[in-house]
Amino acid sequence: MAASLIMLLSMVGVQCIFGSITRSMNRDKGYDGGFAWGFFLGIIGIIVVAVRPFNENRWREE
């Protein structure tokens, strides 16, 4: 029982790290949010956000 709880918490922790990475990448590209990409998709979410184009409209507004 304790081992499964530790495993669950470690998996959620890793997914939160992936979510933080994708949120940071998304903000650097001019988009809001992006945490869910990494949290739910992991490495695939990082790849998806990495290949997104920069949001040119966002940079023009500021």
Backbone atoms as SQL, in Angstrom:
CREATE TABLE atoms (id INTEGER PRIMARY KEY, chain TEXT, resi INTEGER, resn TEXT, atom TEXT, x REAL, y REAL, z REAL);
INSERT INTO atoms VALUES
  (1, 'A', 1, 'MET', 'N', 0.819, -1.195, 0.000),
  (2, 'A', 1, 'MET', 'CA', 0.000, 0.000, 0.000),
  (3, 'A', 1, 'MET', 'C', 0.865, 1.262, 0.000),
  (4, 'A', 2, 'ALA', 'N', 1.861, 1.302, 0.858),
  (5, 'A', 2, 'ALA', 'CA', 2.722, 2.485, 0.945),
  (6, 'A', 2, 'ALA', 'C', 3.540, 2.664, -0.329),
  (7, 'A', 3, 'ALA', 'N', 3.957, 1.548, -0.925),
  (8, 'A', 3, 'ALA', 'CA', 4.754, 1.626, -2.152),
  (9, 'A', 3, 'ALA', 'C', 3.926, 2.209, -3.297),
  (10, 'A', 4, 'SER', 'N', 2.663, 1.834, -3.383),
  (11, 'A', 4, 'SER', 'CA', 1.820, 2.354, -4.457),
  (12, 'A', 4, 'SER', 'C', 1.538, 3.846, -4.258),
  (13, 'A', 5, 'LEU', 'N', 1.420, 4.285, -3.012),
  (14, 'A', 5, 'LEU', 'CA', 1.210, 5.701, -2.737),
  (15, 'A', 5, 'LEU', 'C', 2.446, 6.515, -3.108),
  (16, 'A', 6, 'ILE', 'N', 3.609, 5.995, -2.778),
  (17, 'A', 6, 'ILE', 'CA', 4.865, 6.670, -3.138),
  (18, 'A', 6, 'ILE', 'C', 5.004, 6.733, -4.653),
  (19, 'A', 7, 'MET', 'N', 4.661, 5.665, -5.328),
  (20, 'A', 7, 'MET', 'CA', 4.736, 5.636, -6.792),
  (21, 'A', 7, 'MET', 'C', 3.776, 6.649, -7.410),
  (22, 'A', 8, 'LEU', 'N', 2.574, 6.739, -6.887),
  (23, 'A', 8, 'LEU', 'CA', 1.588, 7.696, -7.394),
  (24, 'A', 8, 'LEU', 'C', 2.070, 9.125, -7.190),
  (25, 'A', 9, 'LEU', 'N', 2.568, 9.434, -6.013),
  (26, 'A', 9, 'LEU', 'CA', 3.047, 10.782, -5.737),
  (27, 'A', 9, 'LEU', 'C', 4.251, 11.147, -6.596),
  (28, 'A', 10, 'SER', 'N', 5.132, 10.187, -6.837),
  (29, 'A', 10, 'SER', 'CA', 6.285, 10.481, -7.690),
  (30, 'A', 10, 'SER', 'C', 5.856, 10.703, -9.139),
  (31, 'A', 11, 'MET', 'N', 4.864, 9.959, -9.601),
  (32, 'A', 11, 'MET', 'CA', 4.372, 10.153, -10.965),
  (33, 'A', 11, 'MET', 'C', 3.721, 11.522, -11.117),
  (34, 'A', 12, 'VAL', 'N', 2.940, 11.934, -10.134),
  (35, 'A', 12, 'VAL', 'CA', 2.306, 13.257, -10.174),
  (36, 'A', 12, 'VAL', 'C', 3.377, 14.343, -10.125),
  (37, 'A', 13, 'GLY', 'N', 4.418, 14.123, -9.336),
  (38, 'A', 13, 'GLY', 'CA', 5.515, 15.084, -9.265),
  (39, 'A', 13, 'GLY', 'C', 6.219, 15.252, -10.595),
  (40, 'A', 14, 'VAL', 'N', 6.479, 14.155, -11.274),
  (41, 'A', 14, 'VAL', 'CA', 7.137, 14.215, -12.588),
  (42, 'A', 14, 'VAL', 'C', 6.239, 14.922, -13.593),
  (43, 'A', 15, 'GLN', 'N', 4.943, 14.635, -13.559),
  (44, 'A', 15, 'GLN', 'CA', 4.017, 15.291, -14.482),
  (45, 'A', 15, 'GLN', 'C', 3.947, 16.787, -14.199),
  (46, 'A', 16, 'CYS', 'N', 4.049, 17.186, -12.938),
  (47, 'A', 16, 'CYS', 'CA', 4.068, 18.619, -12.605),
  (48, 'A', 16, 'CYS', 'C', 5.332, 19.283, -13.150),
  (49, 'A', 17, 'ILE', 'N', 6.442, 18.579, -13.135),
  (50, 'A', 17, 'ILE', 'CA', 7.675, 19.112, -13.721),
  (51, 'A', 17, 'ILE', 'C', 7.502, 19.304, -15.221),
  (52, 'A', 18, 'PHE', 'N', 6.941, 18.304, -15.897),
  (53, 'A', 18, 'PHE', 'CA', 6.675, 18.434, -17.333),
  (54, 'A', 18, 'PHE', 'C', 5.741, 19.612, -17.601),
  (55, 'A', 19, 'GLY', 'N', 4.720, 19.762, -16.778),
  (56, 'A', 19, 'GLY', 'CA', 3.780, 20.864, -16.937),
  (57, 'A', 19, 'GLY', 'C', 4.449, 22.215, -16.770),
  (58, 'A', 20, 'SER', 'N', 5.348, 22.318, -15.811),
  (59, 'A', 20, 'SER', 'CA', 6.071, 23.578, -15.592),
  (60, 'A', 20, 'SER', 'C', 6.981, 23.908, -16.766),
  (61, 'A', 21, 'ILE', 'N', 7.603, 22.899, -17.323),
  (62, 'A', 21, 'ILE', 'CA', 8.474, 23.109, -18.489),
  (63, 'A', 21, 'ILE', 'C', 7.661, 23.622, -19.669),
  (64, 'A', 22, 'THR', 'N', 6.522, 22.977, -19.951),
  (65, 'A', 22, 'THR', 'CA', 5.720, 23.406, -21.104),
  (66, 'A', 22, 'THR', 'C', 5.100, 24.781, -20.876),
  (67, 'A', 23, 'ARG', 'N', 4.731, 25.101, -19.631),
  (68, 'A', 23, 'ARG', 'CA', 4.185, 26.432, -19.343),
  (69, 'A', 23, 'ARG', 'C', 5.239, 27.501, -19.609),
  (70, 'A', 24, 'SER', 'N', 6.468, 27.237, -19.203),
  (71, 'A', 24, 'SER', 'CA', 7.550, 28.190, -19.430),
  (72, 'A', 24, 'SER', 'C', 7.838, 28.361, -20.920),
  (73, 'A', 25, 'MET', 'N', 7.884, 27.248, -21.644),
  (74, 'A', 25, 'MET', 'CA', 8.127, 27.316, -23.086),
  (75, 'A', 25, 'MET', 'C', 7.004, 28.065, -23.788),
  (76, 'A', 26, 'ASN', 'N', 5.781, 27.813, -23.364),
  (77, 'A', 26, 'ASN', 'CA', 4.615, 28.451, -23.976),
  (78, 'A', 26, 'ASN', 'C', 4.642, 29.962, -23.758),
  (79, 'A', 27, 'ARG', 'N', 4.992, 30.393, -22.552),
  (80, 'A', 27, 'ARG', 'CA', 5.073, 31.829, -22.266),
  (81, 'A', 27, 'ARG', 'C', 6.178, 32.492, -23.072),
  (82, 'A', 28, 'ASP', 'N', 7.298, 31.808, -23.246),
  (83, 'A', 28, 'ASP', 'CA', 8.391, 32.361, -24.040),
  (84, 'A', 28, 'ASP', 'C', 7.991, 32.545, -25.498),
  (85, 'A', 29, 'LYS', 'N', 7.050, 31.749, -25.962),
  (86, 'A', 29, 'LYS', 'CA', 6.582, 31.853, -27.345),
  (87, 'A', 29, 'LYS', 'C', 5.424, 32.827, -27.502),
  (88, 'A', 30, 'GLY', 'N', 4.951, 33.416, -26.390),
  (89, 'A', 30, 'GLY', 'CA', 3.907, 34.429, -26.472),
  (90, 'A', 30, 'GLY', 'C', 2.500, 33.925, -26.242),
  (91, 'A', 31, 'TYR', 'N', 2.346, 32.723, -25.704),
  (92, 'A', 31, 'TYR', 'CA', 1.027, 32.158, -25.425),
  (93, 'A', 31, 'TYR', 'C', 0.789, 32.144, -23.926),
  (94, 'A', 32, 'ASP', 'N', -0.472, 32.121, -23.531),
  (95, 'A', 32, 'ASP', 'CA', -0.831, 31.983, -22.126),
  (96, 'A', 32, 'ASP', 'C', -1.008, 30.510, -21.792),
  (97, 'A', 33, 'GLY', 'N', -0.778, 30.155, -20.540),
  (98, 'A', 33, 'GLY', 'CA', -1.010, 28.781, -20.093),
  (99, 'A', 33, 'GLY', 'C', 0.006, 27.811, -20.646),
  (100, 'A', 34, 'GLY', 'N', -0.419, 26.586, -20.849),
  (101, 'A', 34, 'GLY', 'CA', 0.437, 25.558, -21.403),
  (102, 'A', 34, 'GLY', 'C', 0.800, 24.455, -20.425),
  (103, 'A', 35, 'PHE', 'N', 0.382, 24.600, -19.162),
  (104, 'A', 35, 'PHE', 'CA', 0.708, 23.597, -18.152),
  (105, 'A', 35, 'PHE', 'C', 0.104, 22.239, -18.498),
  (106, 'A', 36, 'ALA', 'N', -1.113, 22.244, -18.998),
  (107, 'A', 36, 'ALA', 'CA', -1.829, 20.989, -19.275),
  (108, 'A', 36, 'ALA', 'C', -1.135, 20.157, -20.357),
  (109, 'A', 37, 'TRP', 'N', -0.491, 20.818, -21.320),
  (110, 'A', 37, 'TRP', 'CA', 0.220, 20.077, -22.364),
  (111, 'A', 37, 'TRP', 'C', 1.232, 19.127, -21.746),
  (112, 'A', 38, 'GLY', 'N', 2.040, 19.627, -20.844),
  (113, 'A', 38, 'GLY', 'CA', 3.066, 18.797, -20.230),
  (114, 'A', 38, 'GLY', 'C', 2.518, 17.853, -19.185),
  (115, 'A', 39, 'PHE', 'N', 1.533, 18.304, -18.419),
  (116, 'A', 39, 'PHE', 'CA', 1.002, 17.458, -17.352),
  (117, 'A', 39, 'PHE', 'C', 0.341, 16.206, -17.908),
  (118, 'A', 40, 'PHE', 'N', -0.486, 16.369, -18.928),
  (119, 'A', 40, 'PHE', 'CA', -1.229, 15.225, -19.445),
  (120, 'A', 40, 'PHE', 'C', -0.484, 14.436, -20.518),
  (121, 'A', 41, 'LEU', 'N', 0.414, 15.093, -21.272),
  (122, 'A', 41, 'LEU', 'CA', 1.085, 14.398, -22.371),
  (123, 'A', 41, 'LEU', 'C', 2.563, 14.124, -22.128),
  (124, 'A', 42, 'GLY', 'N', 3.152, 14.729, -21.107),
  (125, 'A', 42, 'GLY', 'CA', 4.553, 14.456, -20.781),
  (126, 'A', 42, 'GLY', 'C', 5.502, 14.923, -21.877),
  (127, 'A', 43, 'ILE', 'N', 6.363, 14.015, -22.310),
  (128, 'A', 43, 'ILE', 'CA', 7.361, 14.332, -23.340),
  (129, 'A', 43, 'ILE', 'C', 6.686, 14.770, -24.634),
  (130, 'A', 44, 'ILE', 'N', 5.591, 14.147, -24.990),
  (131, 'A', 44, 'ILE', 'CA', 4.884, 14.520, -26.219),
  (132, 'A', 44, 'ILE', 'C', 4.389, 15.963, -26.109),
  (133, 'A', 45, 'GLY', 'N', 3.932, 16.371, -24.937),
  (134, 'A', 45, 'GLY', 'CA', 3.508, 17.753, -24.731),
  (135, 'A', 45, 'GLY', 'C', 4.645, 18.734, -24.902),
  (136, 'A', 46, 'ILE', 'N', 5.834, 18.369, -24.439),
  (137, 'A', 46, 'ILE', 'CA', 7.008, 19.221, -24.637),
  (138, 'A', 46, 'ILE', 'C', 7.302, 19.368, -26.122),
  (139, 'A', 47, 'ILE', 'N', 7.198, 18.283, -26.858),
  (140, 'A', 47, 'ILE', 'CA', 7.448, 18.331, -28.308),
  (141, 'A', 47, 'ILE', 'C', 6.403, 19.197, -28.996),
  (142, 'A', 48, 'VAL', 'N', 5.133, 19.051, -28.606),
  (143, 'A', 48, 'VAL', 'CA', 4.063, 19.848, -29.212),
  (144, 'A', 48, 'VAL', 'C', 4.309, 21.334, -29.000),
  (145, 'A', 49, 'VAL', 'N', 4.643, 21.721, -27.776),
  (146, 'A', 49, 'VAL', 'CA', 4.881, 23.134, -27.485),
  (147, 'A', 49, 'VAL', 'C', 6.157, 23.617, -28.173),
  (148, 'A', 50, 'ALA', 'N', 7.155, 22.764, -28.286),
  (149, 'A', 50, 'ALA', 'CA', 8.411, 23.162, -28.918),
  (150, 'A', 50, 'ALA', 'C', 8.241, 23.487, -30.398),
  (151, 'A', 51, 'VAL', 'N', 7.329, 22.803, -31.077),
  (152, 'A', 51, 'VAL', 'CA', 7.162, 23.040, -32.512),
  (153, 'A', 51, 'VAL', 'C', 6.096, 24.086, -32.821),
  (154, 'A', 52, 'ARG', 'N', 5.431, 24.609, -31.789),
  (155, 'A', 52, 'ARG', 'CA', 4.454, 25.684, -32.028),
  (156, 'A', 52, 'ARG', 'C', 5.180, 26.931, -32.500),
  (157, 'A', 53, 'PRO', 'N', 4.568, 27.656, -33.427),
  (158, 'A', 53, 'PRO', 'CA', 5.204, 28.904, -33.872),
  (159, 'A', 53, 'PRO', 'C', 5.073, 29.992, -32.812),
  (160, 'A', 54, 'PHE', 'N', 5.938, 30.990, -32.898),
  (161, 'A', 54, 'PHE', 'CA', 5.832, 32.135, -32.004),
  (162, 'A', 54, 'PHE', 'C', 4.547, 32.891, -32.308),
  (163, 'A', 55, 'ASN', 'N', 3.932, 33.438, -31.279),
  (164, 'A', 55, 'ASN', 'CA', 2.699, 34.206, -31.423),
  (165, 'A', 55, 'ASN', 'C', 3.091, 35.653, -31.759),
  (166, 'A', 56, 'GLU', 'N', 3.132, 35.960, -33.027),
  (167, 'A', 56, 'GLU', 'CA', 3.552, 37.283, -33.470),
  (168, 'A', 56, 'GLU', 'C', 2.579, 38.378, -33.023),
  (169, 'A', 57, 'ASN', 'N', 1.289, 38.070, -32.969),
  (170, 'A', 57, 'ASN', 'CA', 0.297, 39.063, -32.546),
  (171, 'A', 57, 'ASN', 'C', 0.510, 39.478, -31.111),
  (172, 'A', 58, 'ARG', 'N', 0.919, 38.563, -30.269),
  (173, 'A', 58, 'ARG', 'CA', 1.156, 38.880, -28.862),
  (174, 'A', 58, 'ARG', 'C', 2.289, 39.882, -28.705),
  (175, 'A', 59, 'TRP', 'N', 3.350, 39.718, -29.499),
  (176, 'A', 59, 'TRP', 'CA', 4.492, 40.613, -29.394),
  (177, 'A', 59, 'TRP', 'C', 4.163, 41.998, -29.934),
  (178, 'A', 60, 'ARG', 'N', 3.276, 42.097, -30.905),
  (179, 'A', 60, 'ARG', 'CA', 2.901, 43.391, -31.467),
  (180, 'A', 60, 'ARG', 'C', 2.031, 44.185, -30.511),
  (181, 'A', 61, 'GLU', 'N', 1.209, 43.487, -29.702),
  (182, 'A', 61, 'GLU', 'CA', 0.317, 44.170, -28.776),
  (183, 'A', 61, 'GLU', 'C', 1.071, 44.845, -27.642),
  (184, 'A', 62, 'GLU', 'N', 2.194, 44.271, -27.234),
  (185, 'A', 62, 'GLU', 'CA', 2.921, 44.801, -26.075),
  (186, 'A', 62, 'GLU', 'C', 3.819, 45.918, -26.421);
